[in-house]
Amino acid sequence: MKIHLIRTSDFSDFHFEDVYNLLSAYPGAIQFIQGGVVELPLPSGEKVFPSSEEFEVQEKVSIVQESISQRSFFMDRKQEYIKPVFPYKKSFFEWDIFFDVIKQYRTENEIAEHDLIFLLSNQYNKNNWFAFIDDSLKNVFIHTDDWPWFFGLNTDIRFPISYEITAWILRSLLFRNQNEIIDSFHNPSLGCVNDFCLNKKEITLKMRTADVCEECMQLIAHRDLPPHYLNQLFSIIDGIRSNLMFRKRVGVVFKDSRIKPDLDSKKIYFIDFGNLAVRLNPKEISLYLLFLKFPDGLALNSLSDYQKELFYYYHQVSGRASLSEMQNTISLLSNYLEGELNTTISRIKNKFKLELGEEMAKNYFIQLLPNGVHGIPLNRELLVV
């Protein structure tokens, strides 16, 4: 099964890649594919939320609205979450507009009929739902905004967004049509993946329990869903729950994460932080891998003695064809008297701090150790190779 993820431009490529990396970190028969950016037409209208109570309600529906015509619309990128001030006015889109855009993308990119496509967008939908699926059970929109309203301003939004994607994949396998999905929703909430969450704040209970109630488990068994799909989906759900709970406790109980360097993507993955990734350029990851190799650290003025190891890493990740150019790069990087070494170390440090924050990053970047040489303080038992 292939799951294509696409987005509108208001959902940043940074968060989009985070969601993709998290979902792709759980291997199995379901393959996630990063798609492109799509454009929405003009909004269907404007909606006013008089208070937070109205803002936190998903409206009940029994049918899906008919599609309306599309027109060109320019979307502004939104980088940071700003809490609504009430009364709050927002443009909204009919559900079928999202679905029509997805169908157009499917046609233009020759996506197989049985593949699922998820459109991730910050734009509001008419009924203020977190997500919904069309009548083919193959096209889904996910509302990507407002998660900090429900989980707190420091929320890592890739977790709830990835949970919604996973839950709708499960529903696409489990149910036969839209009405069956709507009829299956639990209201009031039980802490089950199929909770409706009429009060949208109940979504926090659903995601932190990450459970499936007995009734839904019986339906899953009755429908005889492919076990290899279920195992992967439940692994993702369990991983999201684990990370949501970890982040809730992180201020009280702090622990380091296992890390896994990936040369193909040139990223350092933090397995226990929901596979959060720090992307390094070829020089940076080559230097980082060298220091990972030496738990007791290295004197910076001795790096010229390790050019062979540095060249080995750089040759794997640089993508450059000229051996002489690669050798010149490594010679410059390992020369203590040149500024390239300190600049590269500083850039690595800044990338880890930017991604993890000051406190959580402190054991992962290259720094001066108590023994007077530079190294990475991380316990090497946490290194996954």
One Martini backbone bead per residue (centre of mass of N, CA, C, O) as a GRO file, in nm:
protein
  385
    1MET     BB    1   0.096   0.036   0.022
    2LYS     BB    2   0.029   0.376  -0.076
    3ILE     BB    3   0.123   0.701   0.068
    4HIS     BB    4   0.032   1.024  -0.018
    5LEU     BB    5   0.191   1.336   0.051
    6ILE     BB    6   0.037   1.654   0.069
    7ARG     BB    7   0.033   2.023   0.020
    8THR     BB    8   0.003   2.330   0.135
    9SER     BB    9   0.191   2.622   0.172
   10ASP     BB   10   0.104   2.673   0.481
   11PHE     BB   11   0.250   2.404   0.510
   12SER     BB   12   0.546   2.341   0.596
   13ASP     BB   13   0.826   2.173   0.487
   14PHE     BB   14   0.935   2.112   0.767
   15HIS     BB   15   0.679   1.964   0.881
   16PHE     BB   16   0.639   1.771   0.649
   17GLU     BB   17   0.905   1.614   0.689
   18ASP     BB   18   0.853   1.526   0.979
   19VAL     BB   19   0.609   1.350   0.917
   20TYR     BB   20   0.743   1.164   0.715
   21ASN     BB   21   0.972   1.058   0.902
   22LEU     BB   22   0.795   0.933   1.116
   23LEU     BB   23   0.635   0.731   0.937
   24SER     BB   24   0.899   0.600   0.798
   25ALA     BB   25   1.021   0.470   1.072
   26TYR     BB   26   0.792   0.245   1.011
   27PRO     BB   27   0.819  -0.045   0.893
   28GLY     BB   28   0.654  -0.186   0.590
   29ALA     BB   29   0.388  -0.221   0.363
   30ILE     BB   30   0.372   0.079   0.415
   31GLN     BB   31   0.416   0.355   0.191
   32PHE     BB   32   0.571   0.665   0.205
   33ILE     BB   33   0.506   0.971   0.009
   34GLN     BB   34   0.644   1.256  -0.120
   35GLY     BB   35   0.485   1.523  -0.228
   36GLY     BB   36   0.338   1.805  -0.326
   37VAL     BB   37   0.212   2.117  -0.413
   38VAL     BB   38  -0.103   2.276  -0.365
   39GLU     BB   39  -0.390   2.456  -0.488
   40LEU     BB   40  -0.634   2.657  -0.381
   41PRO     BB   41  -0.907   2.806  -0.394
   42LEU     BB   42  -1.142   2.988  -0.308
   43PRO     BB   43  -1.319   3.038  -0.059
   44SER     BB   44  -1.646   2.971   0.056
   45GLY     BB   45  -1.600   3.142   0.331
   46GLU     BB   46  -1.708   3.268   0.650
   47LYS     BB   47  -1.623   3.225   1.001
   48VAL     BB   48  -1.763   3.263   1.331
   49PHE     BB   49  -1.610   3.254   1.654
   50PRO     BB   50  -1.725   3.369   1.950
   51SER     BB   51  -1.577   3.122   2.099
   52SER     BB   52  -1.402   2.861   2.227
   53GLU     BB   53  -1.636   2.660   2.229
   54GLU     BB   54  -1.695   2.671   1.921
   55PHE     BB   55  -1.398   2.608   1.830
   56GLU     BB   56  -1.419   2.306   1.995
   57VAL     BB   57  -1.622   2.208   1.759
   58GLN     BB   58  -1.763   1.939   1.596
   59GLU     BB   59  -1.968   1.901   1.342
   60LYS     BB   60  -2.241   1.744   1.256
   61VAL     BB   61  -2.286   1.479   1.008
   62SER     BB   62  -2.440   1.283   0.716
   63ILE     BB   63  -2.319   1.443   0.473
   64VAL     BB   64  -2.172   1.537   0.172
   65GLN     BB   65  -2.096   1.792   0.003
   66GLU     BB   66  -2.103   1.959  -0.274
   67SER     BB   67  -1.933   2.064  -0.525
   68ILE     BB   68  -1.735   2.344  -0.615
   69SER     BB   69  -1.597   2.579  -0.768
   70GLN     BB   70  -1.280   2.686  -0.898
   71ARG     BB   71  -1.021   2.915  -0.787
   72SER     BB   72  -0.781   3.129  -0.758
   73PHE     BB   73  -0.532   3.104  -0.477
   74PHE     BB   74  -0.340   3.268  -0.239
   75MET     BB   75  -0.103   3.140  -0.006
   76ASP     BB   76   0.002   3.192   0.307
   77ARG     BB   77   0.257   3.155   0.509
   78LYS     BB   78   0.281   2.965   0.820
   79GLN     BB   79   0.502   2.942   1.102
   80GLU     BB   80   0.331   3.041   1.353
   81TYR     BB   81   0.144   3.013   1.633
   82ILE     BB   82  -0.171   3.186   1.684
   83LYS     BB   83  -0.384   3.263   1.905
   84PRO     BB   84  -0.699   3.303   1.934
   85VAL     BB   85  -0.934   3.577   1.912
   86PHE     BB   86  -1.236   3.664   2.057
   87PRO     BB   87  -1.376   3.691   1.798
   88TYR     BB   88  -1.335   3.448   1.522
   89LYS     BB   89  -1.214   3.479   1.185
   90LYS     BB   90  -1.262   3.239   0.908
   91SER     BB   91  -1.180   3.082   0.645
   92PHE     BB   92  -1.346   2.839   0.429
   93PHE     BB   93  -1.395   2.493   0.321
   94GLU     BB   94  -1.518   2.271   0.146
   95TRP     BB   95  -1.464   1.946   0.129
   96ASP     BB   96  -1.471   1.908  -0.190
   97ILE     BB   97  -1.230   2.082  -0.250
   98PHE     BB   98  -1.015   1.902  -0.140
   99PHE     BB   99  -1.093   1.653  -0.313
  100ASP     BB  100  -1.053   1.784  -0.593
  101VAL     BB  101  -0.751   1.842  -0.559
  102ILE     BB  102  -0.666   1.551  -0.519
  103LYS     BB  103  -0.777   1.437  -0.786
  104GLN     BB  104  -0.605   1.615  -0.965
  105TYR     BB  105  -0.336   1.506  -0.864
  106ARG     BB  106  -0.383   1.214  -0.941
  107THR     BB  107  -0.407   1.264  -1.247
  108GLU     BB  108  -0.142   1.431  -1.306
  109ASN     BB  109   0.039   1.185  -1.144
  110GLU     BB  110  -0.063   0.894  -1.180
  111ILE     BB  111  -0.224   0.773  -0.947
  112ALA     BB  112  -0.324   0.511  -0.810
  113GLU     BB  113  -0.639   0.412  -0.722
  114HIS     BB  114  -0.538   0.247  -0.445
  115ASP     BB  115  -0.416   0.490  -0.346
  116LEU     BB  116  -0.334   0.720  -0.100
  117ILE     BB  117  -0.435   1.065  -0.020
  118PHE     BB  118  -0.285   1.339   0.165
  119LEU     BB  119  -0.402   1.654   0.275
  120LEU     BB  120  -0.207   1.919   0.403
  121SER     BB  121  -0.374   2.182   0.601
  122ASN     BB  122  -0.450   2.503   0.751
  123GLN     BB  123  -0.726   2.500   0.642
  124TYR     BB  124  -1.047   2.540   0.683
  125ASN     BB  125  -1.342   2.370   0.750
  126LYS     BB  126  -1.677   2.390   0.768
  127ASN     BB  127  -1.695   2.166   1.030
  128ASN     BB  128  -1.431   2.159   1.205
  129TRP     BB  129  -1.239   1.929   1.132
  130PHE     BB  130  -0.959   1.731   1.138
  131ALA     BB  131  -1.096   1.517   0.931
  132PHE     BB  132  -1.147   1.351   0.600
  133ILE     BB  133  -1.324   1.134   0.371
  134ASP     BB  134  -1.409   1.008   0.086
  135ASP     BB  135  -1.611   0.787  -0.101
  136SER     BB  136  -1.346   0.612  -0.186
  137LEU     BB  137  -1.130   0.593   0.056
  138LYS     BB  138  -0.853   0.772  -0.081
  139ASN     BB  139  -0.929   1.071   0.024
  140VAL     BB  140  -0.755   1.311   0.241
  141PHE     BB  141  -0.797   1.548   0.497
  142ILE     BB  142  -0.575   1.761   0.700
  143HIS     BB  143  -0.569   1.948   0.983
  144THR     BB  144  -0.268   2.143   1.086
  145ASP     BB  145  -0.398   2.331   1.278
  146ASP     BB  146  -0.421   2.403   1.641
  147TRP     BB  147  -0.263   2.201   1.824
  148PRO     BB  148  -0.160   2.402   2.048
  149TRP     BB  149  -0.444   2.447   2.171
  150PHE     BB  150  -0.462   2.139   2.285
  151PHE     BB  151  -0.131   2.074   2.371
  152GLY     BB  152   0.032   2.327   2.342
  153LEU     BB  153   0.283   2.548   2.243
  154ASN     BB  154   0.515   2.298   2.254
  155THR     BB  155   0.415   2.137   2.030
  156ASP     BB  156   0.466   1.853   1.830
  157ILE     BB  157   0.281   1.832   1.541
  158ARG     BB  158   0.361   1.553   1.412
  159PHE     BB  159   0.201   1.369   1.602
  160PRO     BB  160  -0.103   1.437   1.551
  161ILE     BB  161  -0.087   1.421   1.243
  162SER     BB  162   0.012   1.125   1.227
  163TYR     BB  163  -0.226   1.007   1.375
  164GLU     BB  164  -0.446   1.087   1.174
  165ILE     BB  165  -0.333   0.935   0.937
  166THR     BB  166  -0.339   0.652   1.067
  167ALA     BB  167  -0.644   0.644   1.137
  168TRP     BB  168  -0.740   0.675   0.830
  169ILE     BB  169  -0.615   0.422   0.726
  170LEU     BB  170  -0.773   0.231   0.905
  171ARG     BB  171  -1.058   0.320   0.806
  172SER     BB  172  -1.014   0.248   0.504
  173LEU     BB  173  -1.002  -0.065   0.583
  174LEU     BB  174  -1.262  -0.104   0.777
  175PHE     BB  175  -1.450   0.057   0.586
  176ARG     BB  176  -1.706   0.112   0.317
  177ASN     BB  177  -1.800   0.407   0.413
  178GLN     BB  178  -1.887   0.707   0.536
  179ASN     BB  179  -2.135   0.633   0.711
  180GLU     BB  180  -1.991   0.409   0.867
  181ILE     BB  181  -1.792   0.594   1.002
  182ILE     BB  182  -1.990   0.785   1.145
  183ASP     BB  183  -2.146   0.553   1.300
  184SER     BB  184  -1.871   0.459   1.462
  185PHE     BB  185  -1.857   0.686   1.635
  186HIS     BB  186  -1.770   0.807   1.949
  187ASN     BB  187  -2.044   0.939   2.167
  188PRO     BB  188  -1.867   0.956   2.380
  189SER     BB  189  -1.559   0.928   2.478
  190LEU     BB  190  -1.311   0.635   2.528
  191GLY     BB  191  -1.011   0.624   2.410
  192CYS     BB  192  -1.048   0.588   2.096
  193VAL     BB  193  -0.978   0.601   1.761
  194ASN     BB  194  -1.320   0.640   1.721
  195ASP     BB  195  -1.344   0.907   1.829
  196PHE     BB  196  -1.503   1.208   1.767
  197CYS     BB  197  -1.480   1.474   1.930
  198LEU     BB  198  -1.684   1.709   1.970
  199ASN     BB  199  -1.481   1.784   2.173
  200LYS     BB  200  -1.165   1.858   2.072
  201LYS     BB  201  -1.010   1.812   2.347
  202GLU     BB  202  -1.041   1.490   2.340
  203ILE     BB  203  -0.789   1.425   2.163
  204THR     BB  204  -0.584   1.388   2.396
  205LEU     BB  205  -0.697   1.123   2.500
  206LYS     BB  206  -0.676   0.951   2.243
  207MET     BB  207  -0.359   0.984   2.201
  208ARG     BB  208  -0.263   0.896   2.497
  209THR     BB  209  -0.393   0.607   2.475
  210ALA     BB  210  -0.392   0.460   2.201
  211ASP     BB  211  -0.670   0.304   2.153
  212VAL     BB  212  -0.886   0.005   2.128
  213CYS     BB  213  -1.177  -0.099   2.151
  214GLU     BB  214  -1.358  -0.383   2.169
  215GLU     BB  215  -1.553  -0.327   1.936
  216CYS     BB  216  -1.330  -0.254   1.726
  217MET     BB  217  -1.168  -0.515   1.750
  218GLN     BB  218  -1.396  -0.698   1.647
  219LEU     BB  219  -1.419  -0.564   1.370
  220ILE     BB  220  -1.133  -0.620   1.278
  221ALA     BB  221  -1.162  -0.927   1.296
  222HIS     BB  222  -1.411  -0.952   1.106
  223ARG     BB  223  -1.262  -0.806   0.851
  224ASP     BB  224  -0.978  -0.920   0.807
  225LEU     BB  225  -0.717  -0.765   0.830
  226PRO     BB  226  -0.409  -0.707   0.747
  227PRO     BB  227  -0.151  -0.767   0.963
  228HIS     BB  228   0.081  -0.592   0.833
  229TYR     BB  229  -0.078  -0.331   0.861
  230LEU     BB  230  -0.152  -0.332   1.162
  231ASN     BB  231   0.131  -0.343   1.284
  232GLN     BB  232   0.224  -0.071   1.169
  233LEU     BB  233  -0.002   0.114   1.277
  234PHE     BB  234   0.036   0.040   1.582
  235SER     BB  235   0.329   0.130   1.599
  236ILE     BB  236   0.275   0.427   1.545
  237ILE     BB  237   0.072   0.480   1.771
  238ASP     BB  238   0.260   0.392   2.003
  239GLY     BB  239   0.487   0.596   1.939
  240ILE     BB  240   0.321   0.852   1.979
  241ARG     BB  241   0.238   0.806   2.267
  242SER     BB  242   0.522   0.787   2.387
  243ASN     BB  243   0.607   1.080   2.300
  244LEU     BB  244   0.385   1.241   2.436
  245MET     BB  245   0.457   1.142   2.723
  246PHE     BB  246   0.751   1.226   2.728
  247ARG     BB  247   0.698   1.535   2.679
  248LYS     BB  248   0.529   1.570   2.938
  249ARG     BB  249   0.790   1.464   3.129
  250VAL     BB  250   1.064   1.609   3.056
  251GLY     BB  251   1.082   1.813   3.301
  252VAL     BB  252   1.116   1.559   3.508
  253VAL     BB  253   1.205   1.325   3.291
  254PHE     BB  254   1.525   1.282   3.173
  255LYS     BB  255   1.646   1.155   2.852
  256ASP     BB  256   1.820   0.993   2.633
  257SER     BB  257   1.869   0.917   2.301
  258ARG     BB  258   1.877   0.739   2.045
  259ILE     BB  259   2.099   0.704   1.764
  260LYS     BB  260   2.081   0.737   1.387
  261PRO     BB  261   2.276   0.724   1.129
  262ASP     BB  262   2.223   0.857   0.783
  263LEU     BB  263   2.379   0.868   0.479
  264ASP     BB  264   2.160   0.912   0.263
  265SER     BB  265   2.023   1.171   0.427
  266LYS     BB  266   2.209   1.318   0.630
  267LYS     BB  267   2.112   1.201   0.923
  268ILE     BB  268   2.008   1.237   1.267
  269TYR     BB  269   1.842   1.008   1.461
  270PHE     BB  270   1.581   1.018   1.720
  271ILE     BB  271   1.422   0.757   1.836
  272ASP     BB  272   1.301   0.870   2.131
  273PHE     BB  273   1.197   1.143   1.950
  274GLY     BB  274   1.033   1.039   1.697
  275ASN     BB  275   1.258   1.067   1.475
  276LEU     BB  276   1.413   1.297   1.495
  277ALA     BB  277   1.597   1.527   1.274
  278VAL     BB  278   1.936   1.599   1.171
  279ARG     BB  279   2.068   1.796   0.923
  280LEU     BB  280   2.363   1.736   0.733
  281ASN     BB  281   2.631   1.797   0.577
  282PRO     BB  282   2.894   1.631   0.452
  283LYS     BB  283   3.105   1.756   0.644
  284GLU     BB  284   2.947   1.728   0.911
  285ILE     BB  285   2.895   1.417   0.910
  286SER     BB  286   3.189   1.332   0.893
  287LEU     BB  287   3.282   1.462   1.157
  288TYR     BB  288   3.071   1.330   1.342
  289LEU     BB  289   3.151   1.031   1.288
  290LEU     BB  290   3.434   1.052   1.395
  291PHE     BB  291   3.356   1.132   1.693
  292LEU     BB  292   3.181   0.879   1.748
  293LYS     BB  293   3.433   0.678   1.738
  294PHE     BB  294   3.537   0.868   1.998
  295PRO     BB  295   3.455   0.879   2.328
  296ASP     BB  296   3.728   1.045   2.433
  297GLY     BB  297   3.817   1.194   2.194
  298LEU     BB  298   3.976   1.484   2.024
  299ALA     BB  299   4.227   1.661   1.908
  300LEU     BB  300   4.222   1.914   1.688
  301ASN     BB  301   4.546   1.899   1.620
  302SER     BB  302   4.494   1.572   1.517
  303LEU     BB  303   4.313   1.547   1.251
  304SER     BB  304   4.531   1.489   1.031
  305ASP     BB  305   4.545   1.177   1.129
  306TYR     BB  306   4.216   1.141   1.010
  307GLN     BB  307   4.177   1.159   0.695
  308LYS     BB  308   4.093   0.875   0.614
  309GLU     BB  309   3.822   0.867   0.769
  310LEU     BB  310   3.700   1.126   0.652
  311PHE     BB  311   3.710   1.037   0.354
  312TYR     BB  312   3.528   0.793   0.379
  313TYR     BB  313   3.271   0.949   0.456
  314TYR     BB  314   3.271   1.166   0.230
  315HIS     BB  315   3.258   0.971  -0.014
  316GLN     BB  316   2.961   0.867   0.063
  317VAL     BB  317   2.809   1.180   0.074
  318SER     BB  318   2.893   1.403  -0.145
  319GLY     BB  319   2.871   1.337  -0.477
  320ARG     BB  320   3.154   1.355  -0.579
  321ALA     BB  321   3.391   1.278  -0.842
  322SER     BB  322   3.642   1.420  -0.728
  323LEU     BB  323   3.910   1.322  -0.546
  324SER     BB  324   4.074   1.586  -0.519
  325GLU     BB  325   3.843   1.762  -0.405
  326MET     BB  326   3.790   1.589  -0.155
  327GLN     BB  327   4.077   1.608  -0.038
  328ASN     BB  328   4.081   1.916  -0.004
  329THR     BB  329   3.844   1.933   0.193
  330ILE     BB  330   3.973   1.753   0.417
  331SER     BB  331   4.231   1.917   0.459
  332LEU     BB  332   4.085   2.174   0.553
  333LEU     BB  333   3.912   2.049   0.787
  334SER     BB  334   4.186   1.919   0.944
  335ASN     BB  335   4.295   2.208   0.980
  336TYR     BB  336   4.361   2.385   1.266
  337LEU     BB  337   4.455   2.669   1.123
  338GLU     BB  338   4.185   2.670   1.013
  339GLY     BB  339   3.836   2.776   1.009
  340GLU     BB  340   3.662   2.525   0.918
  341LEU     BB  341   3.643   2.354   1.174
  342ASN     BB  342   3.500   2.554   1.371
  343THR     BB  343   3.262   2.614   1.184
  344THR     BB  344   3.150   2.323   1.170
  345ILE     BB  345   3.106   2.280   1.473
  346SER     BB  346   2.911   2.521   1.509
  347ARG     BB  347   2.691   2.422   1.310
  348ILE     BB  348   2.623   2.164   1.452
  349LYS     BB  349   2.536   2.285   1.719
  350ASN     BB  350   2.305   2.465   1.609
  351LYS     BB  351   2.132   2.234   1.489
  352PHE     BB  352   2.076   2.085   1.755
  353LYS     BB  353   1.950   2.324   1.909
  354LEU     BB  354   1.722   2.389   1.710
  355GLU     BB  355   1.583   2.099   1.726
  356LEU     BB  356   1.605   2.038   2.064
  357GLY     BB  357   1.741   2.230   2.235
  358GLU     BB  358   1.948   2.307   2.483
  359GLU     BB  359   1.904   2.065   2.684
  360MET     BB  360   1.870   1.816   2.477
  361ALA     BB  361   2.156   1.875   2.311
  362LYS     BB  362   2.417   1.857   2.507
  363ASN     BB  363   2.505   1.533   2.421
  364TYR     BB  364   2.542   1.563   2.075
  365PHE     BB  365   2.767   1.760   2.042
  366ILE     BB  366   3.057   1.911   1.975
  367GLN     BB  367   3.293   1.930   2.254
  368LEU     BB  368   3.435   2.012   2.544
  369LEU     BB  369   3.595   1.808   2.755
  370PRO     BB  370   3.720   1.734   3.068
  371ASN     BB  371   3.998   1.616   2.922
  372GLY     BB  372   4.058   1.859   2.684
  373VAL     BB  373   3.887   1.748   2.455
  374HIS     BB  374   3.702   1.665   2.178
  375GLY     BB  375   3.344   1.569   2.189
  376ILE     BB  376   3.083   1.326   2.253
  377PRO     BB  377   2.898   1.255   2.547
  378LEU     BB  378   2.755   1.021   2.449
  379ASN     BB  379   2.640   0.721   2.502
  380ARG     BB  380   2.730   0.449   2.297
  381GLU     BB  381   2.474   0.268   2.363
  382LEU     BB  382   2.289   0.485   2.183
  383LEU     BB  383   2.419   0.366   1.929
  384VAL     BB  384   2.286   0.308   1.605
  385VAL     BB  385   2.398   0.075   1.324
   0.00000   0.00000   0.00000
